[in-house]
Amino acid sequence: MTQKAAIPHLAPIDGLRAVAVLSVMAYHLNGGMLPGGFVGVDIFFVISGFVVSGALPEAGISGIGPLLALFYGRRATRILPALYVCLLATCVLSILFIPYSWLSAAGEKSGLAAALGYSNFVLAAAEGNYFAPRADYNLFTHTWSLGVEEQFYAIFPWLFVPWLTGWRGLSVGVFAGGLVLSLGYAGFVSRTDEVAGFYLIFSRFWELALGVLAFQVSGRASGVAGGAARAVSIACAAIMCFALVSTTPDRTPFPGSLLPCLATAVLLALVRVGGESVALRQTLTLAPVLYVGRISYSLYLWHWPVFVLFRWTVGLATVPAALVAVLCAFGAAAASYRYVETPPRRALAGGRVSSAVALVAAGVLVCGFYPLQQSVWRLRSTVSLSTVSRHRLDWYPDADGKMVSSAGCRVRIVRVRADDIGAEMYQRTGCAAPDKAARALFVVGDSHAGAYSDFLARYVQGQGSAGMMYFEGGCAVLGLKPLDPRGCGAFLHGAINDVQQRVKPGDIVFLPGLRITRIAGQFVHVGVDHVRDEMFGTAQSQWRAVDEAASVPALARLAAAGAIVVLEAPKPEFGAPTFRCADWYDATNPICADGSTIKRSVIEDLRAPVMEEFRSVVAAVPGVLVWDPLAVLCPGEECSAYEGGKPLFFDSDHLSGYANRKLLPEFMAFLGRKAG
């Protein structure tokens, strides 16, 4: 088989790349600036399908083996060096500046997956919706599209070979069939699983296949250059521009991406045969536009981690910060294009390196890079500039592997299934002294219960008793607010049932929870006034009554079994997430504007309705106690998230590891006073 050159480099395609990448950047910088800017990625997919279709026949190659080596060698040379340099640099910047937390936890997994081309699957499983705020804080979220492209490239040449061997109708049929199946799947999954529909190759294949078909069809086009063709090209450009300002997240990739992708495919076909409008060609081939198009891959790689680093540090909400971030992104992209992306491509194109050698080098690079990246991630606690990462015992309330007594006695956490829900069993191990017949401690509730992990582990270690932890975000027992819609009813029912089966007379059932509306989240500020309006509003008052009526019977069952049921009175809350404002380089971040202090009188005021509800519950269920940690966490007129330089709170309302250690003695003294 011998195939001659098919198409030369088409400059307007670089212009289209520029439009796509600048649209994506504008959306990532500020979604309100270009509401449909994420469609730029869909445009990229169509362009990629078109361009790689011309990559196989670019040179005379005899035999399928050499042809495949050429294709994979070129793709690897094009993608991997710039990607790996960006991944490694981003990994280093992450461990230096970003504290490990729920908000950043997915970064390491998706970064490692990006090195092997499957971060889109990891993000779909762990990160959730691309348009949710959490995705904006993962340095590697943008690599999902690279995963889609790499997965497409893995199968593309095998589907395209019939085109090169004379079986062109077969190849067109295969891509057309794949397009129809993928488009049908996208339509189905967009209604059933929007996360999978956004991230996965199965619902994106049609966009790349559309580019391939545009190449295949345009190869036979003739006589299309004319007034009608130029008008069609203008209409296609208008459709693309309209999509960039009007497409909404709930309509992507189907049906919102359908029209702009079709318009892109038609425009690419017209560009190939010279049928586009002169004005459009002139616009797309302006020198600055062409330069942005040429560096578009590196610009796409770098703009996202730069923007995310700004969000984590100085912030990205002000115009000066946004301008500096854009300049940094362009600077990094320009350097990457010149010094990383271009040299290996030129070496391969100039014949200094053969495709087979490039392919072998790529394999070695892949095999070596993944463990290198793993090693760098492990340096977080050693080299990080973040006080949160350097002093994890003070900040993180999780207990895994942190406590070892002088006798080697430690606590092991075993995940178990309890009444069809997940739970954690805390067990002493390696202890010379036998377990005491002390009171078991059961902790049940929302993420605030989970934040007592270190507290529970130290109780089990010190008392020699059993410990169980049941927690689910947004699902507090007697939360006194509308429950999170993620199955809280089933969780609470299962947790209480399991506790009731295990509890013995004298055991403690501790029920922490967030019972005041959150003043600030990890990436958003709500404000005290809004919280006050909600806490004293009619709707919240009605819900507290409903929740009390629903919770009292469950509490009564536990008390009847002989358990000591302890409700946690509301703790202080703050207007900023402490861990995001703990270092010199994030002090000016707008999320930190409200600081780490709040007047005690404000907290007393906000929690007054909850305390009133607690008094009603205690009166209804004898044996229920209310433990109030406020005196320990806020002994003066002003509450602070710190005590002596150590954090009492990890974020705006969850306890820190240091606070766990501080509160346990007070909790034990409280139980002793009640027993006496």
NUPABA-501842 format. One line per 3 residues: number of its first residue (from 1); their letters; for each residue x, y, z of C-alpha. Coordinates in nm, 3 decimals. Example, Ala and Ser with C-alpha at 12.3 -4.5 7.8 and 13.67 -1.06 7.14 Angstrom:
1	AS	1.230 -0.450 0.780; 1.367 -0.106 0.714
! end
This chain:
1	MTQ	0.000 0.000 0.000; 0.132 0.342 -0.098; -0.050 0.664 -0.019
4	KAA	0.058 1.005 -0.138; 0.025 1.333 0.043; -0.338 1.428 0.093
7	IPH	-0.364 1.782 0.225; -0.117 2.059 0.302; -0.129 2.258 0.624
10	LAP	-0.437 2.480 0.615; -0.379 2.811 0.796; -0.747 2.887 0.870
13	IDG	-0.759 2.571 1.082; -0.508 2.733 1.317; -0.745 3.028 1.328
16	LRA	-1.031 2.798 1.429; -0.811 2.648 1.698; -0.750 2.999 1.829
19	VAV	-1.123 3.067 1.846; -1.178 2.741 2.032; -0.902 2.783 2.290
22	LSV	-0.978 3.151 2.357; -1.345 3.063 2.408; -1.255 2.794 2.658
25	MAY	-1.018 3.030 2.839; -1.281 3.302 2.862; -1.530 3.058 3.009
28	HLN	-1.280 2.920 3.258; -1.178 3.270 3.363; -1.534 3.386 3.423
31	GGM	-1.833 3.184 3.312; -2.041 3.499 3.272; -1.796 3.639 3.019
34	LPG	-1.881 3.377 2.756; -2.156 3.150 2.892; -2.117 2.883 2.623
37	GFV	-1.739 2.904 2.596; -1.702 2.539 2.697; -1.830 2.454 2.346
40	GVD	-1.476 2.541 2.237; -1.378 2.190 2.344; -1.644 2.042 2.113
43	IFF	-1.500 2.250 1.830; -1.155 2.116 1.917; -1.283 1.758 1.892
46	VIS	-1.419 1.813 1.541; -1.095 1.983 1.433; -0.892 1.694 1.577
49	GFV	-1.094 1.435 1.384; -1.042 1.633 1.064; -0.670 1.695 1.112
52	VSG	-0.570 1.341 1.210; -0.748 1.211 0.903; -0.492 1.400 0.698
55	ALP	-0.202 1.283 0.916; -0.194 0.923 0.793; -0.168 0.988 0.420
58	EAG	0.079 1.273 0.449; 0.372 1.065 0.322; 0.418 0.764 0.101
61	ISG	0.419 0.461 0.331; 0.422 0.100 0.224; 0.251 -0.141 0.461
64	IGP	0.013 -0.101 0.750; 0.279 -0.154 1.018; 0.495 0.144 0.919
67	LLA	0.183 0.354 0.868; 0.061 0.279 1.222; 0.407 0.348 1.361
70	LFY	0.403 0.683 1.184; 0.061 0.775 1.321; 0.123 0.670 1.680
73	GRR	0.475 0.811 1.675; 0.347 1.147 1.559; 0.059 1.154 1.807
76	ATR	0.289 1.062 2.094; 0.544 1.323 1.988; 0.271 1.581 1.956
79	ILP	0.097 1.509 2.287; 0.327 1.358 2.547; 0.628 1.593 2.592
82	ALY	0.419 1.906 2.646; 0.162 1.715 2.852; 0.419 1.555 3.081
85	VCL	0.610 1.877 3.141; 0.284 2.048 3.229; 0.171 1.761 3.454
88	LAT	0.502 1.749 3.639; 0.521 2.126 3.687; 0.157 2.137 3.797
91	CVL	0.215 1.852 4.040; 0.507 2.040 4.197; 0.308 2.364 4.219
94	SIL	0.018 2.174 4.373; 0.220 2.021 4.654; 0.390 2.355 4.719
97	FIP	0.084 2.578 4.740; -0.236 2.375 4.772; -0.330 2.213 5.104
100	YSW	-0.475 1.866 5.083; -0.848 1.870 5.154; -1.183 1.745 5.031
103	LSA	-1.173 2.029 4.781; -0.835 1.923 4.639; -0.844 1.549 4.702
106	AGE	-0.929 1.450 4.344; -0.624 1.632 4.207; -0.369 1.360 4.272
109	KSG	-0.582 1.081 4.126; -0.678 1.272 3.814; -0.322 1.398 3.765
112	LAA	-0.185 1.044 3.773; -0.462 0.924 3.543; -0.389 1.205 3.297
115	ALG	-0.040 1.063 3.247; -0.197 0.741 3.117; -0.481 0.900 2.923
118	YSN	-0.785 0.808 3.130; -0.843 1.107 3.359; -1.188 1.151 3.205
121	FVL	-1.295 0.821 3.363; -1.146 0.918 3.700; -1.314 1.258 3.692
124	AAA	-1.647 1.104 3.595; -1.626 0.864 3.890; -1.487 1.095 4.157
127	EGN	-1.520 1.461 4.069; -1.883 1.486 3.972; -2.027 1.751 3.745
130	YFA	-1.777 1.948 3.534; -1.986 2.259 3.598; -1.993 2.219 3.978
133	PRA	-1.771 2.459 4.178; -1.548 2.178 4.305; -1.418 2.108 3.954
136	DYN	-1.276 2.462 3.944; -1.028 2.370 4.218; -0.880 2.057 4.060
139	LFT	-0.562 2.144 3.870; -0.621 1.856 3.628; -0.991 1.883 3.544
142	HTW	-0.914 2.004 3.193; -0.724 1.685 3.106; -1.055 1.502 3.058
145	SLG	-1.064 1.618 2.695; -0.710 1.491 2.634; -0.824 1.155 2.766
148	VEE	-1.111 1.152 2.516; -0.877 1.238 2.229; -0.614 0.981 2.328
151	QFY	-0.879 0.710 2.353; -1.005 0.808 2.008; -0.653 0.800 1.866
154	AIF	-0.606 0.448 2.002; -0.874 0.314 1.767; -0.880 0.572 1.489
157	PWL	-0.611 0.435 1.251; -0.765 0.086 1.258; -1.094 0.234 1.144
160	FVP	-0.928 0.460 0.887; -0.704 0.201 0.719; -0.984 0.087 0.482
163	WLT	-0.994 0.443 0.350; -0.626 0.419 0.260; -0.653 0.076 0.102
166	GWR	-0.932 0.156 -0.139; -1.225 0.051 0.078; -1.336 0.407 0.127
169	GLS	-1.708 0.334 0.148; -1.641 0.087 0.430; -1.443 0.345 0.628
172	VGV	-1.710 0.611 0.578; -1.974 0.360 0.687; -1.781 0.266 1.000
175	FAG	-1.735 0.626 1.111; -2.093 0.717 1.018; -2.225 0.419 1.213
178	GLV	-2.008 0.507 1.511; -2.132 0.864 1.490; -2.496 0.756 1.497
181	LSL	-2.443 0.515 1.787; -2.243 0.770 1.987; -2.494 1.046 1.920
184	GYA	-2.778 0.817 2.028; -2.590 0.727 2.344; -2.522 1.096 2.414
187	GFV	-2.892 1.169 2.382; -2.978 0.886 2.620; -2.709 0.945 2.882
190	SRT	-2.771 1.320 2.891; -3.104 1.236 3.057; -2.978 0.957 3.283
193	DEV	-2.618 1.040 3.379; -2.504 1.386 3.276; -2.159 1.338 3.431
196	AGF	-2.081 1.031 3.219; -2.236 1.204 2.919; -1.998 1.493 2.955
199	YLI	-1.670 1.316 3.028; -1.667 0.982 2.850; -1.553 0.888 2.498
202	FSR	-1.877 0.701 2.427; -2.080 1.022 2.419; -1.802 1.223 2.251
205	FWE	-1.696 0.987 1.972; -1.951 1.142 1.736; -1.779 1.482 1.753
208	LAL	-1.442 1.343 1.646; -1.607 1.116 1.388; -1.781 1.420 1.245
211	GVL	-1.440 1.573 1.177; -1.324 1.252 1.008; -1.632 1.244 0.787
214	AFQ	-1.583 1.611 0.696; -1.235 1.521 0.573; -1.355 1.217 0.382
217	VSG	-1.646 1.395 0.213; -1.450 1.710 0.129; -1.187 1.503 -0.052
220	RAS	-1.437 1.439 -0.330; -1.593 1.784 -0.333; -1.558 1.987 -0.647
223	GVA	-1.710 2.306 -0.773; -1.817 2.420 -0.427; -1.614 2.740 -0.423
226	GGA	-1.858 3.018 -0.502; -2.105 3.265 -0.360; -2.325 2.999 -0.204
229	ARA	-2.029 2.827 -0.039; -1.903 3.158 0.098; -2.248 3.234 0.239
232	VSI	-2.260 2.889 0.400; -1.918 2.949 0.560; -2.041 3.277 0.712
235	ACA	-2.355 3.103 0.838; -2.141 2.829 0.998; -1.923 3.088 1.170
238	AIM	-2.237 3.264 1.296; -2.376 2.936 1.434; -2.049 2.868 1.615
241	CFA	-2.043 3.219 1.764; -2.406 3.193 1.872; -2.335 2.859 2.043
244	LVS	-2.045 3.012 2.234; -2.274 3.271 2.393; -2.596 3.072 2.430
247	TTP	-2.525 2.701 2.500; -2.609 2.598 2.855; -2.440 2.323 3.060
250	DRT	-2.755 2.114 3.077; -2.755 2.082 2.696; -2.402 1.955 2.644
253	PFP	-2.289 1.749 2.465; -2.641 1.680 2.341; -2.826 1.856 2.196
256	GSL	-2.639 2.181 2.260; -2.316 2.075 2.089; -2.482 1.933 1.779
259	LPC	-2.524 2.252 1.574; -2.181 2.405 1.650; -2.011 2.073 1.574
262	LAT	-2.198 2.040 1.244; -2.109 2.401 1.161; -1.744 2.335 1.241
265	AVL	-1.738 2.024 1.023; -1.894 2.207 0.727; -1.658 2.501 0.769
268	LAL	-1.355 2.269 0.779; -1.470 2.100 0.459; -1.510 2.440 0.291
271	VRV	-1.167 2.551 0.411; -1.014 2.241 0.255; -1.161 2.316 -0.089
274	GGE	-1.110 2.692 -0.063; -1.480 2.769 -0.041; -1.483 2.985 0.270
277	SVA	-1.556 3.358 0.270; -1.259 3.584 0.194; -1.337 3.799 0.496
280	LRQ	-1.354 3.490 0.716; -1.024 3.360 0.579; -0.858 3.695 0.637
283	TLT	-0.985 3.705 0.995; -0.874 3.350 1.073; -0.529 3.408 0.922
286	LAP	-0.439 3.729 1.102; -0.088 3.690 1.244; -0.192 3.707 1.614
289	VLY	-0.479 3.465 1.554; -0.251 3.218 1.377; 0.002 3.237 1.660
292	VGR	-0.263 3.162 1.921; -0.379 2.872 1.703; -0.028 2.731 1.677
295	ISY	0.024 2.742 2.053; -0.336 2.635 2.126; -0.239 2.292 2.259
298	SLY	0.013 2.432 2.507; -0.225 2.715 2.590; -0.502 2.469 2.666
301	LWH	-0.264 2.265 2.882; -0.139 2.560 3.084; -0.427 2.804 3.118
304	WPV	-0.628 2.580 3.350; -0.362 2.504 3.615; -0.262 2.872 3.615
307	FVL	-0.623 2.979 3.675; -0.673 2.716 3.945; -0.353 2.813 4.124
310	FRW	-0.474 3.172 4.129; -0.808 3.058 4.276; -0.623 2.875 4.553
313	TVG	-0.380 3.156 4.632; -0.441 3.523 4.555; -0.783 3.464 4.399
316	LAT	-0.913 3.510 4.046; -1.217 3.728 4.106; -1.060 4.070 4.049
319	VPA	-0.971 4.221 3.711; -0.598 4.268 3.795; -0.568 3.907 3.913
322	ALV	-0.745 3.782 3.600; -0.516 3.984 3.372; -0.204 3.857 3.546
325	AVL	-0.335 3.500 3.527; -0.397 3.531 3.153; -0.047 3.672 3.098
328	CAF	0.103 3.388 3.300; -0.093 3.133 3.097; 0.025 3.281 2.767
331	GAA	0.384 3.301 2.892; 0.387 2.938 3.002; 0.222 2.831 2.675
334	AAS	0.467 3.024 2.461; 0.762 2.869 2.644; 0.608 2.522 2.621
337	YRY	0.543 2.559 2.249; 0.893 2.679 2.170; 1.105 2.464 2.399
340	VET	0.898 2.152 2.464; 0.637 2.101 2.195; 0.825 2.207 1.879
343	PPR	1.172 2.042 1.901; 1.055 1.677 1.906; 0.801 1.742 1.631
346	RAL	1.069 1.899 1.412; 1.307 1.613 1.482; 1.046 1.363 1.365
349	AGG	0.937 1.570 1.064; 1.298 1.630 0.959; 1.385 1.262 0.969
352	RVS	1.639 1.295 1.252; 1.421 1.057 1.453; 1.222 0.774 1.298
355	SAV	0.861 0.706 1.391; 0.959 0.368 1.538; 1.220 0.533 1.761
358	ALV	0.968 0.802 1.862; 0.716 0.533 1.951; 0.966 0.339 2.163
361	AAG	1.077 0.661 2.334; 0.714 0.743 2.408; 0.665 0.401 2.567
364	VLV	0.970 0.451 2.788; 0.848 0.798 2.878; 0.505 0.671 2.979
367	CGF	0.650 0.388 3.188; 0.890 0.621 3.367; 0.670 0.923 3.416
370	YPL	0.392 0.762 3.617; 0.618 0.644 3.904; 0.804 0.976 3.889
373	QQS	0.479 1.162 3.941; 0.384 0.930 4.226; 0.716 1.006 4.396
376	VWR	0.662 1.379 4.364; 0.314 1.358 4.518; 0.462 1.179 4.820
379	LRS	0.678 1.485 4.893; 0.376 1.697 4.986; 0.421 1.699 5.364
382	TVS	0.798 1.752 5.329; 0.830 2.037 5.080; 0.490 2.206 5.092
385	LST	0.478 2.578 5.165; 0.130 2.529 5.313; 0.117 2.517 5.691
388	VSR	-0.186 2.289 5.655; 0.015 2.021 5.477; 0.324 2.065 5.696
391	HRL	0.132 2.035 6.024; -0.127 1.777 5.930; -0.174 1.646 6.286
394	DWY	-0.304 1.985 6.393; -0.523 2.041 6.089; -0.670 1.712 5.975
397	PDA	-0.927 1.546 6.203; -0.887 1.204 6.040; -0.730 0.941 6.262
400	DGK	-0.578 0.688 6.021; -0.238 0.580 6.144; -0.170 0.893 6.347
403	MVS	-0.178 0.769 6.705; 0.070 0.526 6.851; 0.118 0.502 7.225
406	SAG	0.453 0.430 7.387; 0.353 0.066 7.412; 0.277 0.044 7.041
409	CRV	-0.096 0.048 7.103; -0.282 0.202 6.811; -0.628 0.221 6.659
412	RIV	-0.726 0.049 6.338; -1.023 0.170 6.136; -1.213 -0.103 5.953
415	RVR	-1.483 -0.016 5.702; -1.790 -0.234 5.746; -2.142 -0.267 5.610
418	ADD	-2.403 -0.196 5.875; -2.773 -0.228 5.797; -2.699 -0.165 5.427
421	IGA	-2.498 0.151 5.490; -2.126 0.211 5.522; -1.974 0.251 5.866
424	EMY	-1.633 0.252 6.031; -1.537 0.031 6.324; -1.255 0.158 6.547
427	QRT	-1.048 -0.119 6.707; -0.739 -0.119 6.928; -0.448 -0.322 6.796
430	GCA	-0.097 -0.401 6.919; -0.191 -0.321 7.277; -0.024 -0.512 7.559
433	APD	-0.308 -0.447 7.802; -0.642 -0.616 7.725; -0.940 -0.407 7.619
436	KAA	-1.137 -0.267 7.910; -1.505 -0.328 7.956; -1.563 0.043 7.910
439	RAL	-1.854 0.221 7.748; -1.861 0.198 7.369; -1.890 0.524 7.177
442	FVV	-2.111 0.553 6.868; -2.080 0.871 6.658; -2.363 0.934 6.408
445	GDS	-2.431 1.228 6.181; -2.316 1.439 5.889; -1.963 1.546 5.793
448	HAG	-1.936 1.715 6.134; -1.963 1.372 6.288; -1.689 1.253 6.053
451	AYS	-1.476 1.544 6.178; -1.471 1.371 6.520; -1.264 1.083 6.381
454	DFL	-0.952 1.165 6.582; -1.168 1.225 6.889; -1.329 0.880 6.855
457	ARY	-0.998 0.706 6.792; -0.839 0.860 7.099; -1.141 0.764 7.306
460	VQG	-1.113 0.402 7.191; -0.739 0.396 7.247; -0.759 0.549 7.593
463	QGS	-1.070 0.370 7.718; -1.003 0.032 7.562; -1.359 0.016 7.433
466	AGM	-1.537 -0.021 7.102; -1.609 0.267 6.866; -1.834 0.306 6.564
469	MYF	-1.859 0.596 6.320; -2.154 0.653 6.087; -2.149 0.970 5.878
472	EGG	-2.288 1.101 5.553; -2.253 1.458 5.429; -2.563 1.668 5.500
475	CAV	-2.729 1.395 5.710; -2.731 1.493 6.077; -2.961 1.331 6.330
478	LGL	-3.192 1.611 6.443; -3.025 1.838 6.190; -3.321 2.077 6.225
481	KPL	-3.298 2.184 5.861; -3.402 2.036 5.526; -3.201 1.721 5.464
484	DPR	-2.952 1.690 5.183; -3.135 1.508 4.901; -2.869 1.237 4.868
487	GCG	-3.053 0.961 5.048; -3.030 1.093 5.403; -3.347 0.913 5.506
490	AFL	-3.203 0.572 5.422; -2.871 0.656 5.585; -3.019 0.778 5.912
493	HGA	-3.262 0.487 5.931; -2.983 0.235 5.874; -2.742 0.403 6.116
496	IND	-2.992 0.426 6.402; -3.104 0.067 6.346; -2.747 -0.060 6.354
499	VQQ	-2.665 0.137 6.668; -2.978 0.005 6.836; -2.871 -0.353 6.761
502	RVK	-2.518 -0.300 6.897; -2.568 -0.063 7.189; -2.554 -0.182 7.549
505	PGD	-2.673 -0.005 7.861; -2.431 0.274 7.949; -2.289 0.308 7.598
508	IVF	-2.268 0.658 7.449; -2.440 0.766 7.130; -2.293 1.100 7.024
511	LPG	-2.487 1.301 6.761; -2.284 1.596 6.622; -2.404 1.796 6.325
514	LRI	-2.417 2.127 6.143; -2.739 2.276 6.276; -2.679 2.641 6.187
517	TRI	-2.686 2.734 5.820; -2.328 2.752 5.692; -2.185 3.106 5.687
520	AGQ	-1.916 3.018 5.432; -1.831 2.712 5.228; -1.497 2.609 5.088
523	FVH	-1.548 2.816 4.775; -1.840 3.049 4.849; -1.932 3.308 5.111
526	VGV	-2.293 3.325 5.236; -2.279 3.586 5.510; -2.419 3.624 5.861
529	DHV	-2.721 3.829 5.756; -2.842 3.560 5.516; -2.790 3.292 5.782
532	RDE	-2.983 3.493 6.038; -3.272 3.544 5.796; -3.283 3.173 5.729
535	MFG	-3.248 3.057 6.090; -3.534 3.280 6.205; -3.745 3.236 5.892
538	TAQ	-4.082 3.065 5.889; -3.971 2.780 5.662; -3.679 2.686 5.889
541	SQW	-3.900 2.702 6.198; -4.151 2.469 6.037; -3.879 2.226 5.935
544	RAV	-3.735 2.216 6.288; -4.074 2.113 6.417; -4.105 1.842 6.149
547	DEA	-3.755 1.710 6.215; -3.811 1.706 6.592; -4.129 1.503 6.548
550	ASV	-3.946 1.257 6.320; -3.633 1.228 6.538; -3.779 1.198 6.887
553	PAL	-3.903 0.837 6.843; -3.557 0.725 6.725; -3.389 0.900 7.019
556	ARL	-3.643 0.745 7.254; -3.559 0.396 7.124; -3.190 0.452 7.191
559	AAA	-3.256 0.588 7.538; -3.486 0.294 7.612; -3.199 0.060 7.524
562	GAI	-2.995 0.221 7.800; -2.779 0.441 7.579; -2.656 0.781 7.691
565	VVL	-2.765 0.998 7.397; -2.558 1.316 7.362; -2.651 1.599 7.127
568	EAP	-2.378 1.844 7.026; -2.477 2.208 7.069; -2.384 2.426 6.769
571	KPE	-2.020 2.525 6.749; -1.883 2.857 6.622; -1.883 2.922 6.250
574	FGA	-1.670 3.164 6.050; -1.695 3.368 5.734; -1.390 3.212 5.567
577	PTF	-1.259 2.856 5.521; -0.962 2.851 5.758; -0.742 2.611 5.560
580	RCA	-0.769 2.830 5.248; -0.656 3.138 5.439; -0.376 3.000 5.653
583	DWY	-0.070 3.107 5.451; 0.096 3.433 5.349; 0.024 3.379 4.979
586	DAT	-0.353 3.349 5.019; -0.409 3.630 5.270; -0.550 3.862 5.002
589	NPI	-0.782 3.603 4.848; -1.137 3.746 4.845; -1.268 3.424 5.005
592	CAD	-1.069 3.523 5.316; -1.210 3.874 5.344; -1.429 3.799 5.648
595	GST	-1.134 3.662 5.844; -1.112 3.392 6.106; -1.297 3.559 6.395
598	IKR	-1.660 3.620 6.484; -1.828 3.769 6.789; -1.960 3.514 7.035
601	SVI	-2.283 3.710 7.064; -2.346 3.651 6.693; -2.307 3.275 6.734
604	EDL	-2.528 3.277 7.044; -2.792 3.463 6.847; -2.778 3.231 6.544
607	RAP	-2.797 2.914 6.748; -3.078 3.029 6.979; -3.354 2.853 6.779
610	VME	-3.154 2.528 6.785; -3.095 2.547 7.160; -3.468 2.605 7.211
613	EFR	-3.544 2.298 7.002; -3.293 2.095 7.204; -3.467 2.191 7.528
616	SVV	-3.790 2.060 7.379; -3.625 1.731 7.280; -3.464 1.684 7.622
619	AAV	-3.801 1.739 7.786; -3.961 1.482 7.554; -3.692 1.212 7.589
622	PGV	-3.545 1.167 7.938; -3.184 1.056 7.917; -3.089 1.279 7.623
625	LVW	-2.805 1.516 7.712; -2.676 1.830 7.540; -2.300 1.882 7.537
628	DPL	-2.193 2.236 7.455; -1.834 2.276 7.328; -1.875 2.653 7.285
631	AVL	-1.704 2.739 7.617; -1.392 2.547 7.510; -1.385 2.666 7.151
634	CPG	-1.480 3.026 7.229; -1.393 3.120 7.589; -1.406 3.498 7.533
637	EEC	-1.628 3.756 7.370; -1.474 3.689 7.029; -1.445 3.343 6.877
640	SAY	-1.134 3.262 6.675; -1.055 2.977 6.441; -0.713 2.961 6.607
643	EGG	-0.580 2.913 6.959; -0.217 2.997 7.019; -0.141 2.968 6.649
646	KPL	-0.301 2.625 6.621; -0.623 2.578 6.424; -0.945 2.492 6.602
649	FFD	-1.131 2.463 6.273; -1.021 2.313 5.945; -1.258 2.521 5.736
652	SDH	-1.540 2.756 5.831; -1.714 2.508 6.064; -1.549 2.160 6.074
655	LSG	-1.322 2.082 6.367; -0.947 2.045 6.323; -0.728 1.765 6.458
658	YAN	-0.604 1.997 6.731; -0.962 2.072 6.838; -1.035 1.697 6.853
661	RKL	-0.756 1.655 7.107; -0.867 1.961 7.302; -1.234 1.863 7.322
664	LPE	-1.200 1.498 7.426; -1.102 1.570 7.790; -1.389 1.817 7.821
667	FMA	-1.630 1.559 7.676; -1.511 1.298 7.927; -1.544 1.548 8.214
670	FLG	-1.896 1.631 8.096; -1.995 1.263 8.105; -1.837 1.229 8.447
673	RKA	-2.036 1.524 8.581; -2.360 1.383 8.441; -2.286 1.039 8.584
676	G	-2.213 1.191 8.923
! end
